[in-house]
């Protein structure tokens, strides 16, 4: 009887866990829809801004701008790592942190001093556990980041790069490709040399000529910082979508595992109950035979 009671308690506990994981799965699904809609709606603006900036930068030919200055030797670099505030999202944080640490180790072999700006409580806790230094710990970003939350981070990086305190800025985040595919990546934010390299000409391969008003220098003074800010914001948005996908998948797997465990415990309970009934019947039959 004690075994049956234990099975009943375990089955009840697993059912309660299944209710929790199912609820968390539904919440993650709702948050994913909101984050996905936000990411999809913002991406055309990000792409068009980069295209516009690339066209102006390419039309100017030789271009000198503080945000496009490439140092002779890269010695100091800032790396922004975007992790989650909470867990229960599968391998989302583990894969990203592994990629970031591998990159930091590669840069250390090249004698590049990397400053880590860690976003998210999980990344902060992991780096503290490994006793790795962090230049900045950012734990106030919401589940669905707003531009007002990201803009101060981007502006601080732009100012430091413009003053020459750092030679490059990279961001490590989980890029959202589709619902079934997310990939941890490291992208270069500064310097913006890829804009000129990616500038396109007309159909004959010739560079398109523009007439500017105001001057292209004034335009780039506005567009280049805006490009850095919106690209970092897009990285935050992609990371938020990927996190909710990972949590949704993890909670669904936990719910399915709990359901399987309930079925197994139910079978074990039925076997134990049948065994107990059989033993009781044998006792009754044995007693009747003894009376005869």
PAVOVO-225331 format. One record per residue (C-alpha): residue in three letters; x, y, z. Coordinates in steps of 0.25 Angstrom, whole numbers, padded with zeros to 4 digits, always signed. Each point is the difference from the previous one (the first is absolute). Layout:
BEGIN
ALAXYZ ...
This chain:
BEGIN
UNK+0000+0000+0000 UNK+0011+0009+0003 UNK+0005-0001-0014 UNK-0013+0003-0006 UNK-0001+0013+0009 UNK+0014+0004-0005 UNK-0004-0002-0015 UNK-0013+0008+0002 UNK+0008+0012+0007 UNK+0010+0000-0011 UNK-0010-0001-0011 UNK-0007+0012+0006 UNK+0013+0008+0001 UNK+0003-0003-0015 UNK-0014+0005-0004 UNK+0002+0013+0008 UNK+0013+0002-0007 UNK-0006-0003-0014 UNK-0010+0011+0003 UNK+0011+0010+0003 UNK+0008-0004-0012 UNK-0012+0001-0009 UNK-0004+0013+0005 UNK+0015+0005-0002 UNK-0001-0005-0014 UNK-0012+0008-0003 UNK+0006+0012+0006 UNK+0012-0001-0008 UNK-0008-0002-0013 UNK-0008+0013+0002 UNK+0013+0007+0003 UNK+0007-0006-0012 UNK-0012+0005-0009 UNK+0002+0014+0006 UNK+0015+0000-0002 UNK+0000-0006-0014 UNK-0010+0010-0005 UNK+0009+0011+0006 UNK+0012-0006-0007 UNK-0006-0002-0013 UNK-0006+0014-0001 UNK+0013+0007+0004 UNK+0009-0008-0009 UNK-0004+0007-0013 UNK+0004+0014+0006 UNK+0013-0006+0005 UNK+0003-0005-0014 UNK-0004+0013-0007 UNK+0008+0008+0009 UNK+0013-0008-0002 UNK-0003+0000-0015 UNK-0002+0016+0000 UNK+0013+0002+0008 UNK+0008-0010-0009 UNK-0005+0008-0012 UNK+0004+0013+0005 UNK+0014-0005+0006 UNK+0003-0007-0014 UNK-0004+0013-0008 UNK+0010+0008+0008 UNK+0012-0008-0004 UNK+0011+0002+0010 UNK-0007+0002+0013 UNK+0006+0003+0014 UNK-0009-0001+0012 UNK+0002-0003+0014 UNK-0009-0012+0000 UNK+0007-0006-0013 UNK+0014+0002+0005 UNK+0007-0013+0000 UNK+0012-0001+0010 UNK+0014-0004-0005 UNK+0000-0011+0011 UNK-0012-0005+0008 UNK+0004+0000+0014 UNK-0013+0003+0008 UNK-0014-0005-0003 UNK-0013+0000+0006 UNK-0009-0012-0001 UNK-0015+0001+0004 UNK-0006-0013+0003 UNK-0015-0002+0000 UNK-0005-0011+0010 UNK-0014-0001+0007 UNK-0004+0004+0014 UNK-0007-0013+0003 UNK+0003-0015-0003 UNK-0009-0011-0004 UNK+0003+0003-0015 UNK+0008-0013-0004 UNK+0014+0003-0005 UNK-0002+0014-0004 UNK+0010+0006+0009 UNK+0010-0011+0000 UNK+0002+0000-0015 UNK+0001+0015+0000 UNK+0010+0001+0012 UNK+0008-0012-0006 UNK+0001+0008-0013 UNK+0004+0013+0007 UNK+0011-0007+0009 UNK+0006-0006-0012 UNK+0001+0013-0007 UNK+0006+0007+0013 UNK+0010-0011+0000 UNK+0004+0002-0015 UNK+0001+0015+0003 UNK+0009-0002+0012 UNK+0009-0009-0008 UNK+0002+0012-0010 UNK+0003+0009+0012 UNK-0013+0008-0001 UNK-0006+0005+0013 UNK-0015-0003-0001 UNK-0010+0008+0009 UNK-0013-0008+0003 UNK-0013+0007+0002 UNK-0009-0011+0004 UNK-0015+0001-0002 UNK-0009-0009+0008 UNK+0001-0006+0014 UNK+0003-0014-0005 UNK+0013+0005-0007 UNK+0004+0008+0012 UNK-0002-0012+0009 UNK+0008-0009-0009 UNK+0012+0009-0002 UNK+0000+0002+0015 UNK+0001-0015+0002 UNK+0011-0001-0010 UNK+0007+0012+0007 UNK+0001+0007-0014 UNK+0001+0016+0001 UNK-0012+0008-0005 UNK+0001+0015-0003 UNK-0015+0002+0001 UNK-0012-0008+0005 UNK-0013+0004-0006 UNK-0012-0007+0006 UNK-0012+0010-0002 UNK-0004-0003-0014 UNK-0014-0005-0001 UNK-0005-0013-0007 UNK-0004+0009-0012 UNK+0011+0010-0001 UNK-0004+0014-0004 UNK+0009+0010-0007 UNK+0001+0009+0012 UNK+0007-0011+0008 UNK+0010-0004-0011 UNK+0003+0014-0005 UNK+0009+0004+0012 UNK+0008-0012-0001 UNK+0003+0003-0015 UNK+0002+0014+0002 UNK+0011-0003+0011 UNK+0007-0009-0009 UNK+0000+0010-0012 UNK+0006+0011+0009 UNK+0011-0010+0005 UNK+0003-0004-0014 UNK+0000+0014-0005 UNK+0010+0004+0011 UNK+0009-0011-0003 UNK-0002-0008+0013 UNK-0003-0012-0007 UNK+0003-0005-0014 UNK-0012-0008-0004 UNK-0013-0004+0005 UNK-0007-0014-0002 UNK-0013-0006+0005 UNK-0003-0014+0003 UNK-0014-0005+0000 UNK-0009-0011-0005 UNK-0005+0004-0014 UNK-0014-0003-0004 UNK-0001-0007-0013 UNK-0013-0007+0001 UNK-0009-0007+0010 UNK+0008-0013-0001 UNK+0014+0006-0002 UNK+0008+0010+0009 UNK+0015+0002+0000 UNK+0010+0006+0009 UNK+0008+0011-0007 UNK+0010+0011+0002 UNK-0002+0012-0009 UNK+0009+0012-0001 UNK-0007+0013+0003 UNK+0012+0010-0001 UNK+0007+0004-0008 UNK-0010+0001-0011 UNK+0009-0004-0011 UNK-0009-0010-0006 UNK-0009+0011-0005 UNK+0009+0005-0010 UNK+0004-0014-0004 UNK-0015-0004-0002 UNK-0004+0013-0007 UNK-0006-0004-0014 UNK+0001+0008-0013 UNK-0010+0000-0012 UNK-0003-0012-0009 UNK+0013+0003-0008 UNK+0009-0001+0013 UNK+0002+0015+0000 UNK-0001+0008+0012 UNK-0013+0008+0001 UNK+0002+0015+0001 UNK-0009+0008+0010 UNK-0003+0014+0003 UNK+0000+0003+0015 UNK-0007+0010+0008 UNK+0004+0001+0011 UNK+0015-0004-0002 UNK+0003-0015+0000 UNK+0009+0003+0012 UNK-0012+0005+0008 UNK-0009-0011-0005 UNK+0010-0011+0005 UNK+0002+0007+0013 UNK-0015-0003+0002 UNK-0001-0013-0007 UNK+0013-0008+0005 UNK-0003+0001+0015 UNK-0015-0003-0003 UNK+0005-0012-0008 UNK+0008-0005+0012 UNK-0012+0002+0010 UNK-0010-0007-0009 UNK+0009-0012-0003 UNK+0002-0002+0015 UNK-0014+0002+0002 UNK-0003-0011-0010 UNK+0010-0009+0007 UNK-0008+0002+0013 UNK-0013-0003-0007 UNK+0005-0013-0007 UNK+0006-0005+0013 UNK-0014+0003+0007 UNK-0007-0008-0011 UNK+0010-0012+0000 UNK-0001+0000+0016 UNK-0015-0002-0001 UNK+0001-0011-0011 UNK+0010-0007+0009 UNK-0009+0001+0012 UNK-0012-0004-0008 UNK+0007-0013-0005 UNK+0006-0003+0014 UNK-0013+0001+0007 UNK-0007-0009-0011 UNK+0010-0010+0002 UNK-0001+0000+0015 UNK-0015-0001-0001 UNK+0001-0012-0009 UNK+0010-0006+0009 UNK-0010+0002+0012 UNK-0011-0006-0008 UNK+0009-0013-0003 UNK+0003-0001+0015 UNK-0014+0001+0004 UNK-0004-0012-0009 UNK+0012-0008+0005 UNK-0004+0003+0015 UNK-0014-0003-0004 UNK+0004-0014-0005 UNK+0009-0003+0012 UNK-0012+0004+0009 UNK-0009-0009-0007 UNK+0010-0012+0001 UNK+0002+0003+0015 UNK-0016+0001+0002 UNK-0002-0013-0008 UNK+0011-0007+0008 UNK-0006+0005+0013 UNK-0014-0005-0004 UNK+0006-0014-0004 UNK+0007-0001+0013 UNK-0013+0003+0007 UNK-0008-0010-0008 UNK+0010-0011+0003 UNK-0001+0003+0015 UNK-0015-0001-0001 UNK+0001-0013-0008 UNK+0010-0006+0009 UNK-0008+0004+0013 UNK-0012-0007-0007 UNK+0007-0012-0003 UNK+0006-0001+0014 UNK-0015+0001+0006 UNK-0004-0012-0009 
